[in-house]
Amino acid sequence: MVSAVIVAAGKGKRMGLGFNKVFAKVKGKEIIALTIEKFYASSYVNEIVVVVSEDEVEFFKENILKRYNFNNVKIAKGGEERQFSVYNGLLACSSSDIVLIHDGARPNIKDDMIKRSIDGALKYGATTLAVPVIDTIKIVEDGFSVETLNRNKLYAIQTPQTFRYDLILKAHENAIKNGIKATDDATLVEMLGHKVKIIEGSYDNIKVTTPKDILILELLATI
């Protein structure tokens, strides 16, 4: 049993839209609809859980699920932070063996990435999509560069991050118990002492964070 937890409860303040960025449109379709579509069409995914803010549940049902005929998609309510939203999504899953955790604002995911993520999780227990960093990265203190990092060892992390269900649930429960907060789920697994396998992603698998990202998505012929 493979479940996909799509996290769409953020506010996306950097977009400056005045509403949740996942409801912004790319080529006439909402970003979250494009994202769900990829997992809905995948033969590798058995169940989809979308995490949305409590005050957006009815809007999501009417304008996304019903409008695009996404049947049997579960809804989980978001928490105060992404980490808690993911945990709520995990609890809404059925008897899953593998779970993919994906950003709702990352609609350009491809089916081969989904498959490779699942295969990797079956073999290693935990995976994340990632791409090598292209730019030179420096540590800056007080406005001055103090160290240049080895670019050959740096990767930009993407989603889905994919795990054995029991492992990621344990990682989240450990975080709750010990007051741990992290910016991604892979970090919580690493804190259990479990390695996370890097799976090759794509530079096209962008997350919509600023208005410019919508323009980039519209230019990508692969959507």
QUIFENKA-V182447 format. One record per backbone hydrogen bond with DSSP energy under -1.0 kcal/mol. CO is the residue of the C=O (numbers start at 1). NH is the residue of the N-H. E is the energy in kcal/mol with one decimal. If there is no record, write none. Layout:
<<CO	NH	E> <CO	NH	E>>
//
This chain:
<<1	97	-2.8> <1	98	-2.0> <2	46	-2.2> <2	47	-1.4> <3	100	-2.8> <4	49	-3.1> <5	102	-2.9> <6	51	-3.0> <7	104	-2.9> <12	15	-1.7> <13	16	-1.1> <20	23	-2.1> <21	24	-1.9> <22	32	-2.7> <24	31	-2.5> <26	29	-1.4> <29	26	-2.9> <30	34	-2.1> <31	35	-2.2> <32	36	-2.7> <33	37	-2.2> <34	38	-1.2> <35	39	-1.2> <36	40	-3.0> <37	41	-1.9> <47	4	-2.5> <48	74	-2.5> <49	6	-3.1> <50	76	-2.4> <51	8	-2.6> <52	78	-2.5> <53	56	-2.1> <56	60	-2.6> <57	61	-2.4> <58	62	-2.5> <59	63	-2.8> <60	64	-1.7> <60	65	-1.9> <61	66	-2.7> <64	68	-2.2> <65	70	-2.2> <69	71	-1.3> <74	50	-2.7> <76	52	-2.3> <81	85	-1.9> <82	86	-2.7> <83	87	-1.8> <84	88	-2.1> <85	89	-2.0> <86	90	-2.5> <87	91	-2.1> <88	92	-1.0> <90	93	-1.2> <94	96	-2.7> <97	165	-2.3> <98	3	-2.6> <99	163	-2.3> <100	5	-3.6> <101	161	-2.3> <102	7	-2.9> <103	106	-1.5> <105	208	-3.2> <110	114	-1.7> <111	115	-2.5> <112	116	-2.5> <113	117	-2.1> <114	118	-2.2> <115	119	-2.8> <116	120	-2.1> <117	121	-2.1> <118	122	-2.3> <119	123	-1.5> <120	124	-3.6> <121	125	-1.7> <125	164	-2.3> <126	197	-2.8> <127	162	-2.0> <128	199	-2.7> <129	158	-3.0> <130	201	-2.6> <131	156	-3.4> <137	149	-2.5> <139	146	-3.1> <139	147	-1.2> <141	144	-1.9> <144	141	-2.8> <147	139	-3.1> <150	153	-1.9> <151	154	-1.5> <154	133	-2.2> <156	131	-2.1> <160	129	-1.3> <161	101	-2.8> <162	127	-2.8> <163	99	-2.5> <164	168	-2.2> <165	169	-2.3> <166	170	-1.8> <167	171	-2.1> <168	172	-2.1> <169	173	-2.4> <170	174	-2.4> <171	175	-1.8> <172	176	-2.3> <173	177	-2.3> <174	178	-2.0> <175	180	-2.4> <185	189	-1.6> <186	190	-2.5> <187	191	-1.7> <189	192	-1.5> <189	194	-1.5> <190	193	-1.8> <197	128	-2.0> <199	130	-1.9> <202	205	-1.4> <204	206	-2.2> <210	213	-1.5> <211	215	-1.2> <212	216	-1.9> <213	217	-2.4> <214	218	-2.1> <215	219	-1.2> <216	220	-1.0> <220	223	-1.4>>
//
